[in-house]
């Protein structure tokens, strides 16, 4: 029973993840086609990252205080509507940048608000001895999507176009939300919330007091911000400067996913006797060095994508 119910959660995650890749590839393509500006494409990625800073702690509070099933369902339905709003903004003949960035910010806010609920839902759907297998299923889907997602998304957008790709993304949120409706209602036994702001203050104060957590959070903030900026400019560079088709560009993104997958496979043994801080610092410098190499090569750009993630 538990495994059959859990199937609805991972199917929902799979479908929404494919939709995320369609969005991730289609949005900069549409913006580049409409404006020809790498600045606006990069800014769109930057705006989509800001909600993770603003709402991550709040997402954790929501996961603790509210029924996770309903948080995820409402979040997916809301994301579908906001994706449709973004599509409407992009369809305007004269693009309004405040509306564009506002719609991107709102749509990107859904994930940090709901993701903690998703992460903590599996233990409530499966038994204790099935939890390892359940987590492995989610991780396998995530790793495979990092490889297949760019290629599949690039192929779909090449065939149907960026605007239609965004419309498919709207549908993926709806399907994911409907699948979640089959999940059982959890028994919410948490005590009455002390108040959102009170819990946020406690979490923020705790983070500031713990130097390891604070330094790690700051490092991940700047690293992820840089990656968001890089992704948009990377696509612009390949499409506009090197003249690659979207499909070829998606191959480079796929190879980057292969690099992430291989890194994940070897990380456990490689990290066993190494300090986490040293590993994080060296890997960040390695990624920066390979980024500079991308400026020196054109024909073999795909191979250097392997080290990007």
LUMMARSE-937401 format. One line per field, with one value per residue (C-alpha): x, y, z. Coordinates in Angstrom, 1 decimal. Example, Ala and Ser with C-alpha at 12.3 -4.5 7.8 and 13.67 -1.06 7.14 Angstrom:
REM residues 2
east	(12.3, 13.7)
north	(-4.5, -1.1)
up	(7.8, 7.1)
//
This chain:
REM residues 309
east	(0.0, 2.7, 4.8, 1.7, 0.8, 4.4, 4.3, 2.0, 4.6, 7.5, 5.4, 4.4, 8.0, 9.1, 6.5, 7.1, 10.8, 10.5, 8.3, 11.0, 13.5, 11.1, 10.7, 14.5, 15.3, 12.3, 12.4, 15.8, 15.1, 11.9, 13.5, 16.5, 14.1, 12.0, 14.8, 18.1, 19.5, 21.8, 21.3, 17.6, 18.0, 20.6, 18.5, 15.5, 17.7, 18.9, 15.3, 14.3, 17.0, 16.0, 12.9, 15.3, 16.9, 13.7, 11.4, 13.6, 13.1, 9.4, 9.1, 10.5, 8.0, 5.1, 6.3, 6.3, 3.0, 0.7, -0.5, 2.1, -0.3, -2.3, 0.8, 2.1, -1.3, -2.0, 1.6, 1.4, -2.0, -0.6, 2.5, 0.4, -1.6, 1.6, 3.2, 0.2, 0.5, 4.1, 3.2, 0.6, 3.2, 5.6, 2.8, 2.5, 3.7, 5.5, 7.2, 6.9, 10.0, 8.5, 5.7, 8.1, 10.4, 7.4, 5.8, 9.1, 9.6, 6.1, 6.5, 10.0, 8.6, 6.5, 9.4, 11.2, 7.8, 6.8, 10.1, 10.6, 7.2, 8.1, 11.4, 9.8, 6.8, 8.4, 8.7, 5.0, 4.1, 6.4, 7.4, 10.8, 12.4, 11.2, 12.5, 16.0, 14.5, 12.1, 14.8, 16.9, 14.0, 13.7, 17.5, 17.7, 14.9, 16.7, 20.0, 18.5, 16.5, 19.8, 21.0, 17.8, 16.0, 18.1, 18.1, 14.4, 13.5, 15.7, 14.2, 10.6, 11.3, 13.0, 9.9, 7.1, 8.8, 9.5, 6.0, 4.4, 7.1, 6.0, 2.4, 3.5, 5.1, 1.7, 0.2, 3.0, 2.1, -1.6, -0.9, 1.5, -1.1, -3.8, -1.5, -0.9, -4.6, -4.3, -2.0, -3.6, -4.4, -1.6, -2.4, -1.2, -0.3, 2.1, 1.2, -0.5, 2.0, 3.6, 3.3, 5.1, 7.2, 8.1, 9.4, 11.2, 13.0, 14.0, 15.4, 17.2, 18.8, 19.9, 21.6, 23.4, 24.8, 26.0, 29.2, 29.3, 25.7, 26.1, 29.3, 27.9, 24.7, 26.7, 28.9, 25.9, 24.2, 27.0, 27.7, 24.1, 23.8, 26.8, 25.5, 22.2, 24.0, 26.2, 23.4, 21.7, 24.9, 26.1, 23.0, 23.3, 27.0, 26.2, 23.1, 24.0, 27.9, 28.7, 25.5, 24.5, 21.0, 18.9, 19.2, 23.0, 22.9, 20.8, 23.4, 26.0, 23.6, 23.1, 26.8, 26.9, 24.2, 26.4, 29.2, 26.9, 25.8, 29.3, 30.4, 27.6, 28.5, 32.2, 31.6, 30.9, 34.3, 36.2, 34.9, 35.3, 38.6, 38.5, 37.3, 34.0, 35.3, 38.4, 36.3, 33.7, 36.5, 38.5, 35.4, 34.2, 37.6, 37.7, 34.3, 35.5, 38.7, 36.7, 34.4, 37.4, 38.4, 35.0, 36.2, 39.1, 37.4, 34.5, 34.5, 35.0, 32.7, 30.7, 33.7, 34.3, 30.7, 31.5, 33.2, 30.6, 28.6)
north	(0.0, 2.4, 1.9, 2.2, 5.5, 6.8, 6.2, 9.3, 11.4, 10.4, 10.5, 14.1, 15.0, 13.5, 15.3, 18.7, 18.2, 17.8, 20.9, 22.8, 21.9, 23.1, 26.4, 26.7, 26.3, 28.1, 31.2, 32.6, 31.5, 33.5, 36.5, 36.3, 36.1, 39.0, 41.3, 40.0, 41.0, 38.8, 41.3, 40.6, 36.9, 36.9, 39.2, 36.8, 34.0, 36.3, 37.2, 33.5, 32.9, 35.7, 33.9, 31.1, 33.7, 35.3, 32.3, 29.3, 29.7, 30.4, 27.2, 25.2, 26.8, 25.9, 22.3, 22.1, 23.8, 22.8, 19.6, 18.8, 17.2, 20.4, 22.6, 20.7, 20.6, 24.3, 25.1, 23.2, 24.8, 28.2, 27.6, 26.6, 29.9, 32.0, 30.2, 31.1, 34.7, 34.8, 33.4, 36.2, 38.8, 37.4, 37.3, 41.1, 43.0, 45.5, 43.6, 45.2, 44.4, 45.2, 42.8, 40.2, 40.2, 40.3, 37.3, 35.4, 36.3, 35.1, 31.8, 31.2, 31.8, 28.7, 26.2, 27.4, 27.7, 24.1, 22.1, 21.6, 20.0, 17.7, 16.7, 15.8, 14.0, 10.6, 9.5, 9.9, 7.8, 4.8, 2.6, 3.0, 0.1, 1.5, 5.0, 4.3, 2.9, 5.8, 8.4, 6.5, 6.6, 10.4, 10.9, 8.6, 10.6, 13.8, 12.6, 11.2, 14.4, 16.4, 14.3, 13.7, 16.9, 19.3, 17.0, 16.3, 19.9, 21.1, 18.6, 19.6, 23.3, 22.9, 21.1, 23.2, 26.5, 28.4, 29.7, 26.3, 24.8, 27.2, 26.1, 22.5, 23.6, 25.0, 21.6, 19.7, 21.7, 20.8, 17.1, 17.0, 18.6, 16.1, 13.2, 14.6, 14.4, 10.6, 10.9, 10.1, 12.8, 12.9, 13.0, 16.5, 16.2, 19.3, 21.7, 25.0, 27.2, 29.9, 32.3, 32.5, 35.5, 34.1, 30.9, 32.7, 34.8, 31.7, 30.1, 33.2, 33.7, 30.1, 30.4, 33.6, 31.9, 28.8, 29.8, 26.6, 27.0, 30.7, 30.3, 27.4, 29.3, 32.3, 30.2, 28.4, 31.7, 33.2, 29.9, 29.5, 33.1, 32.8, 29.6, 31.3, 34.2, 31.8, 29.6, 32.5, 33.9, 30.4, 29.9, 33.4, 32.7, 29.4, 30.5, 34.1, 34.1, 30.6, 30.1, 26.8, 25.6, 25.2, 21.4, 21.6, 23.9, 21.4, 18.7, 20.9, 21.2, 17.4, 16.8, 19.2, 16.9, 13.9, 15.6, 16.2, 12.5, 11.2, 13.5, 12.2, 8.6, 9.1, 11.7, 9.3, 7.5, 10.6, 12.7, 10.0, 11.3, 14.9, 18.0, 19.4, 23.1, 22.1, 20.1, 23.0, 25.6, 23.5, 22.4, 26.0, 27.1, 24.2, 25.3, 28.8, 27.7, 25.6, 28.6, 30.5, 27.6, 28.0, 31.3, 29.7, 26.9, 26.9, 23.5, 21.4, 23.4, 20.2, 18.5, 21.3, 21.2, 18.0, 19.9, 22.7, 20.9)
up	(0.0, 1.0, -2.2, -4.4, -2.7, -2.9, -6.7, -7.0, -5.3, -7.5, -10.7, -9.8, -9.1, -12.5, -14.5, -12.8, -13.2, -16.9, -17.0, -15.1, -17.8, -20.5, -18.6, -17.9, -21.6, -23.1, -21.1, -22.1, -25.7, -25.8, -24.1, -26.5, -29.5, -28.3, -27.1, -28.4, -25.1, -23.0, -20.1, -19.9, -20.2, -17.4, -15.3, -15.6, -14.2, -11.4, -10.5, -10.4, -7.8, -5.4, -4.0, -2.7, -0.5, 0.6, 1.1, 2.0, 5.8, 5.3, 3.3, 6.2, 8.6, 6.2, 6.0, 9.8, 10.4, 7.5, 5.8, 3.3, 0.7, 0.5, 0.4, -2.6, -4.4, -3.9, -4.9, -8.2, -9.1, -8.2, -10.3, -13.2, -13.0, -12.6, -15.6, -17.6, -16.4, -17.5, -20.9, -21.2, -20.4, -23.0, -25.6, -25.4, -28.4, -26.3, -23.5, -20.1, -18.1, -14.7, -15.4, -16.8, -13.8, -11.4, -13.1, -13.0, -9.3, -8.4, -10.3, -8.9, -5.3, -5.4, -5.3, -2.2, -0.4, -1.2, -1.6, 2.1, 2.2, -0.6, 1.0, 4.3, 2.8, 2.0, 5.6, 6.0, 3.0, 3.4, 6.3, 8.0, 6.2, 2.8, 3.4, 1.9, -1.3, -1.5, -1.1, -3.7, -6.1, -5.8, -6.1, -9.2, -10.9, -10.0, -11.4, -14.6, -15.2, -15.0, -18.0, -20.0, -19.1, -21.2, -24.3, -24.1, -23.4, -26.2, -28.6, -27.6, -27.8, -31.2, -32.5, -31.0, -30.1, -26.9, -26.3, -26.8, -24.5, -21.8, -22.3, -21.9, -18.6, -17.5, -18.2, -16.3, -13.1, -13.5, -14.1, -11.1, -8.9, -10.0, -9.2, -5.7, -5.0, -4.8, -1.8, 1.6, 4.0, 6.6, 10.3, 11.2, 14.9, 15.2, 18.0, 17.2, 15.4, 17.5, 14.5, 11.2, 12.1, 15.5, 13.9, 11.2, 13.9, 15.8, 12.6, 11.5, 14.9, 15.0, 11.6, 12.6, 15.8, 14.0, 12.1, 10.0, 8.9, 8.2, 6.2, 4.2, 3.5, 2.2, 0.1, -1.5, -2.0, -4.1, -5.9, -7.0, -7.9, -10.1, -11.7, -12.5, -14.2, -16.0, -17.4, -19.2, -20.6, -21.5, -23.7, -25.2, -26.0, -27.7, -29.6, -30.6, -30.6, -31.8, -33.9, -32.3, -32.7, -29.6, -29.9, -30.0, -27.1, -25.1, -25.9, -24.1, -21.2, -21.2, -21.0, -18.0, -16.4, -17.2, -15.3, -12.3, -12.4, -12.6, -9.8, -7.6, -8.3, -7.3, -4.6, -1.7, -2.0, -2.9, 0.0, 2.6, 4.1, 3.0, 4.8, 3.5, 3.5, 1.4, -1.1, -1.5, -2.0, -4.5, -6.5, -6.8, -8.0, -10.5, -11.9, -12.2, -14.1, -16.5, -17.2, -18.4, -20.7, -22.4, -23.7, -25.4, -27.2, -29.7, -31.5, -28.4, -26.1, -25.2, -23.6, -21.2, -20.2, -18.4, -15.7, -15.4, -12.7)
//
